[in-house]
Structures are given as structure tokens and as C-alpha cells.
Amino acid sequence: MERIPILKIGPALLVTIQVDMHDELALTLEEDLTNRIVATGAKGVLIDISGLEIVDSFIGRMLANIASVSRMLDAETVVVGMRPAVAITLVELGLSLPGVRTALNAERGMALIAARLADLAQDDAPDADDEDAAPGA
Amino acid sequence: MTRMPPPVLSTLPIRRSEDVVKVRQEVRARAVQAGLGLVDQTKIITAASELARNALEYGGGGEAAVEVIQETTRRGVRITFTDQGPGIPDIEQALRDGFTSGKGMGLGLGGAKRLSSEFHLHSVPGQGTRVTIARWK
């Protein structure tokens, strides 16, 4: 069966959509990603849509669903690489993708995920954090 | 010696979700042929995607006729979607954002109308629906 590949890079999962997806393929990706988040304990999901010529309401809903589900599973989704014409069209369509974090490109998206990981690491080690903050005290 | 003009109309069946992808690709080819810019191409392809899915989900399948249209001073692309489904009892309600009788986001009809320069909807309950959209260069 046709599938969109999901790569694991450090603590994040990377999906690059390069084909014009039919609806079942989009649903399969949603399910595969959810399973991979749980299996790998990934804290971030980066979805590169720079290869997509259009995002219609179905694909838009898929992106929103992935963002919501991953949030419930303690992972943050960042959608990167949206083409300008796609952004203009989505807004006119009435779909502004609330709840979906976006970044201009993969590099910035990875930086967002790295920043979240750094925050999580700080929260996990409050004592070490205090010492760092006031070394002379 | 007469040269054959390029074919200006193609009719595609809409029976499975892969057919929606084929409609998008055909509309893209025709929009390029008509000389539409990137944003206009993206808008009409997205509108066509919504309407092709509607024909599949609510109309039980149908067909799309895609054509390049020419007037004295302008060119464009026109798509006519036809299905023999249950029809739309209340068109005004169906055009409203957020209205859905299925699993979509309820942006399909209203969104497709906003993305098109021309939009005509004809529906007879119990007989079917025909939607025509066009976008000019």
C-alpha cells in the first residue's frame, strides 16, 4: 500500500509530503504519525508541505487533526514550507488552521521544536536551573 | 491544410478519491494552458478539489468537464461538475460556511464560490446537482 514516509531525526519526526495526496492517503498518514509518536516518544513533528501545490479543506483538516492529536500525546507539530499562493487560497477558503504552528522553512521549524525541548529539560531539572540562574548566590 | 486545434474539453469520472486527484491535475493543466497566474491556478484547483469531493461524498460520484474558455479579450478555465445524487434541498443553507451534512468542515461549497470568478449551482432534489465554476486570467 502507498504510504508517506515518516523519518525520525533525534527527538522529532519528519514528514515531507511530495505527492498530491488522495484522501485515504492523508488519513493513513494521520494514523501512521499518531502511532509513530507513541512508539518513539517523539516530542516534535515537522511536516514539510513545500511540495504541495494546493491545500484544500480535507488536507487542512488533516493538518489540524495531526496538530491536536500530537498535542494530546505531548508532541508539538510544526507545519513548514507553505507556498504563498497556498496561504492566500487557504484564507479565502475560510481555513486559517487555528492551533497549527507554522514556520517558513524546515530550519525554523526545527528551531521551534528544539526550543520546546530546552523548555521541557528546564522544567524537569528545577534545581540545576536555579544554580545556573544564580551561580554566585 | 488545416491544423487540428488542441482539445479544449476533457471529461473525467469521479468515482474514487484518486479521481479527485486526477481532476486537480487536469484543472491545473488547463489553467496553465489558459495562462492563469500561480495564485489564480491555486484558487481554481482548490475550488475544483472541494467540488469534486462533494460530487463523490454527497452525489455518490459523477463527472467533471474541464475546459479552456476564450472570449474576445480574455481566457480562462471552466469546470462543470455533475452528479445524479440526492440533490441539495436548501442551497442557501448549503452555501453557508460551517454547514455540513457529512464529515467535511462545511467549507466546500461556500469556499469554492469565493475562490471562483463565476459560480453557478443547479440542483434538483432527487435528481442531482450541477455546479459550474470558472476563473479568468
Chai-1 contact restraints between the chains, C-beta under 6 A:
chainA,res_idxA,chainB,res_idxB,connection_type,confidence,min_distance_angstrom,max_distance_angstrom,comment,restraint_id
A,D20,B,V21,contact,1.0,0.0,6.0,A-B,restraint_1
A,H22,B,S17,contact,1.0,0.0,6.0,A-B,restraint_2
A,H22,B,E18,contact,1.0,0.0,6.0,A-B,restraint_3
A,H22,B,V21,contact,1.0,0.0,6.0,A-B,restraint_4
A,D23,B,S17,contact,1.0,0.0,6.0,A-B,restraint_5
A,E24,B,S17,contact,1.0,0.0,6.0,A-B,restraint_6
A,I54,B,T42,contact,1.0,0.0,6.0,A-B,restraint_7
A,I54,B,I45,contact,1.0,0.0,6.0,A-B,restraint_8
A,I54,B,T46,contact,1.0,0.0,6.0,A-B,restraint_9
A,D56,B,T46,contact,1.0,0.0,6.0,A-B,restraint_10
A,D56,B,S49,contact,1.0,0.0,6.0,A-B,restraint_11
A,D56,B,E50,contact,1.0,0.0,6.0,A-B,restraint_12
A,S57,B,M105,contact,1.0,0.0,6.0,A-B,restraint_13
A,S57,B,L107,contact,1.0,0.0,6.0,A-B,restraint_14
A,R61,B,M105,contact,1.0,0.0,6.0,A-B,restraint_15
A,A85,B,L38,contact,1.0,0.0,6.0,A-B,restraint_16
A,A85,B,V39,contact,1.0,0.0,6.0,A-B,restraint_17
A,A85,B,T42,contact,1.0,0.0,6.0,A-B,restraint_18
A,I88,B,V39,contact,1.0,0.0,6.0,A-B,restraint_19
A,T89,B,T42,contact,1.0,0.0,6.0,A-B,restraint_20
A,T89,B,K43,contact,1.0,0.0,6.0,A-B,restraint_21
A,T89,B,T46,contact,1.0,0.0,6.0,A-B,restraint_22
A,E92,B,R114,contact,1.0,0.0,6.0,A-B,restraint_23
A,E92,B,L115,contact,1.0,0.0,6.0,A-B,restraint_24
A,L93,B,L107,contact,1.0,0.0,6.0,A-B,restraint_25
A,L93,B,G111,contact,1.0,0.0,6.0,A-B,restraint_26
A,G94,B,D97,contact,1.0,0.0,6.0,A-B,restraint_27
A,G94,B,L107,contact,1.0,0.0,6.0,A-B,restraint_28
A,G94,B,G111,contact,1.0,0.0,6.0,A-B,restraint_29
